[in-house]
Amino acid sequence: MNNNTKGILITALGVLIMSFESLFIKLTSISPFTFSFYLGICMFLSMMITLLIKQRDIVREVTKTSFYIFILCGILMGSANIFFIWAIKSTTAANVVLIIGTGALFTSFFSYLFYKERIKINVLIASFFMIIGLLIIFNDKIGVGSLKGNLLALLCTMTFSLSFVFMAKHTKINRIALTAMTGMALAIIAYFVSDTIRIDFYNLSVVAVMGLIITPFSRVLIFNGTKFINASEVSLLLIIETVMGPIWVWMILKEVPSSYTFVGGSIILLTLIVNSMYIMKKE
């Protein structure tokens, strides 16, 4: 098995595991902040145990390589997770993952804003169609999807895209340590904005499975897989989450997206596929 095939398989597995997150959030009855608090603790514990077993000198490594960017990315990703959980609890899973699928648009914008990287013509064309898809989804104010949830999904996309831009410029930052830092930031932010952190056994068990296994290890698989494949292949594989996330929710909870989501989502999904295949062909 060559490195490219290995990278595709590892990344695809990570994205597939990540696609279950929307379902697990929907399965709970607690507030998004209580969910975020316990999720952050579980993510932190899971990754710290992994680091202590495999990389005990990580503290020294973190303090030497872009420490302030490490902290900033952890806070940004922690905030993005809160927006994601809040959005999933406020609107349909389909709305959220489709809006998050437009992340390339914001990544290109922030790359230009902070590092003056030229925005390519194919990104501008794709952005035009993505914005049309977003406008159609946001037009659904009365149906299943809510305007509040759509706005939260947009905030999640922007926050995560900004952290991704910084991470791409600081490749020496340990990704497992960063996932642990994300969990810590997530728990701290959620603790101060949550009305209560009381939780029953059922909800705690759902959060624990997601926080100890699904979220941290899907991220680690994706981060490791991207060492062997290019950005366009990663973008194409991330569509797995865009498609499968709503399917899991529909299969288990019978949540059916509105007609606006089907139309706007189809435009976004088709744009993502065409743009990713264009980049792969060009490369």
N, C-alpha and C positions, 0 to 999 in steps of 0.2 A: 504493500500500500504506500503510494507516494504522499508527500507532505500536503499537496493540494487536496487530495481526496480525504486525508485525515482531518484537515482543517474544516472541510465542508461537513463531514460527519459529526465532528465534535460541536461545531457551531449550530448545526441543525438540531442536534439533540438538546443543546442548551436553550434554544429558542422554543422548541416544542415543550420542554418542561416549564419554561417561563409563561407559556400560553395558559397554564392552569391557574395563574394568579387571580385573574378576574373572577373565576368561579369560586375560589376559596374566600375571596372578599365578600361575594354575594351570599355565601353560605352562613355568614355571621349576622348577628342582630345587635352588635355593639356599635358605638359611635366610631367614626373614622379616626378620631384622635386616640381613643382607647385602643383600637386595633393597631394603630401606628406605634404606640408606646410599647406594647408587648412584641410586636414584630421587630422593632428596633433592637430590643434586648436579645431576642432569639438570634437575629442576624449577627449581632456583636459576639455573643457566646460561641456560636457555630464557627465563625471565622477566627476568633482568638484561639480556640482549641486547635484548629487546623494549623495556625501559625506557630503555636507553642510546640506542636509535634514535629513540624517540618522546618520551620525557620525561626529559631529562637533568637537570632541576632537582628530581628526585624526592627526593633525599636531604634537601634543605632542607624540602620539603613534609612528609615523614614526621616529621622532628624537631619540627615545629610542631603537628601535629595528632594528639593522643592517642597519644604515643609509647609510653607504658607499656602501653596497651591493645593497640597494634600488636604489641608484643613478646609480650604474653600470648596474644593470639589466634594468633600464629604458632606458639608452643609448644603450645597446645591442639590446633591443627589438625595440627601435626606428629605429636603423640602419637596423635591420632585415626587418622591414616594408618597408623601402625605397628600399632595395634590391628586395623585393617581388613585389612592384609596378613597379619598373624599369624592372624586369624580365618579368612580365605579358605584358608590353608594347613592349618587345623586341622579344618575342617568343610565342608559343602557350600556352594556359592555361594548357593543358594536360601535356606538358613538365614540367612546373613549379611545379604543384601539385604532380606529380609523383616523381620528384627529392626531393621535401620537404618531401615526404613520407619515405625517407631514414634517417630521423632525428634520429631514434633509434641508428643507427650506430655511429653517431657523439656524441650522448649523452653518450653512453657507453665509447667511447674513452676519452672524456673530464672528465668523472667521474673517470676514472683510472688515468688520467694525474694530476688532481688537488686533488683528495681525495683517490687515490690508491684503488678504488673499483675494485674488480676482475671482469673481463669480462667473462660472462657465455658462455659455449660452444655453446648454441643455438643462441646466438647473433653473435658469430664468423661465424657459418654456414650461418645464415641469411645474414650477411654482405657480404659473398662471392657471394651469388646470387644477392644481391642488387647492388654490384659493377659491375657484368656482365650486369645487366639491365641498369645501368648508362652509361657504355661504349657503349652500343648499341644506347641509346638516343643521346649521345654526338657524335656519328659517323655521325649523320644527320647534316652536315654542309651546305648543299646546299638547302635542302628542306624548308618546312614551318618554322620549328624551327631553330633558329640561335644559333651559338656557344656562342655569347655574352650573350644572354638571359639564356642559360643553366648554364653558369658560375655564373651569378648573382643569379640564383635560388640556386645554390650550396652554395654561400656566405650567402644567406638568411638562409638556413638550418643550416649551421655551427654556425652562430651568434645566431639564436634562440635556438639551442641546448645548447650552452654555457650558455645562460641566464637561461634556464630551469634547468640545473645542479645546478647553484647557488640558484635558487628559491627553489629547492627541499631540500636544506640544511638549508634554512632560512624560515621555514613555518610560522613564526609569522608576516612576512611582509604582510600588508594589500593589497589584490589583486586589489581592486577598486582604491586605492591610486597609486598602481604600474601602472595600466592602464592609469591613469591621467598623471603620470610621463612619461610614454611612449609617450603619445601624445605631451607633452611639448618638450621632446627630439627630437621627429620626426619633429616638426615645426621649432625648432631652427636649426637643422642640414640642413633641406631642404632650409631654408631662406638663409643660407650662401653659398650654392652650386647652387641655382637656378638663372638663368639669369633674370627672371621676375616672379612676383607674380600676374600679371594681370590675371583676370579670368572673363568669361562672366556668365550670369545668369544660363544657361543650365548646364554648367560644374559644377558651384558652387552648384546647387541643387542636382546633382548626388553625389558629394563629401559629401554634408551635410547629405544626407540619410545614406550613408555608415559610415561617421564619428560620427554622433550623435546616430545612432541606431544599424546598423549591426555589425560594428567592436567592439565597447565597450561592448555591451550587449551579444554578442556571447561569448566573452572572460569571462565575469562575470558568465554566465550560465555554461560554461565549468569548470571554477575554482570552482564554488559551487558544481557542480555535482561530481567532483573528490574527494570531502570529503566523499562520500558514496560508491565509487567503487575503485577497485584496478587498478594498472598501466596497466595491460594487457587488462583489459576491456576498459580502455581509448584508448589504442593503436588500438584496434579493431574498436571502434566507430569513431576514426579519419579517418578511411578508407572511411567513408561516404563523407567527404570533397574531398578525392582523386578521388572518382568516380563521385560525383555530380558536382564539380566545372567545369570540361570540358563539362559536359552534358548541363548545363545552357548556356554556351558560344556557344555550337553547336546549341542548339535549337533557340536561339535568333539571333546570328550573323553568323551562318552556318560555323564556323571555324572547319575544319576537321584536326585532327592530322596526321602526316606522318606515313608511315608504320614502320619506326624505333621506333617511340613512341609507337605504338601498341605492337610491339614485346618486347621492353625493359620495357614498362609499365606493360605488362602482367606478366613478371617475377617478377618485384618489388611488384605488387599488390598481386600475389599469395604467395610470400615470406612473406609479411606482415600478410596475413590471417593465413597461416600455423603457423608462429611463435607466433602470438597472441593466437591462439587456443591451441597450445602446452603449453604455459605458464598458461593459464586458467585451463587446464586439470591437470597440475602439482600442481597448487595451491589448 
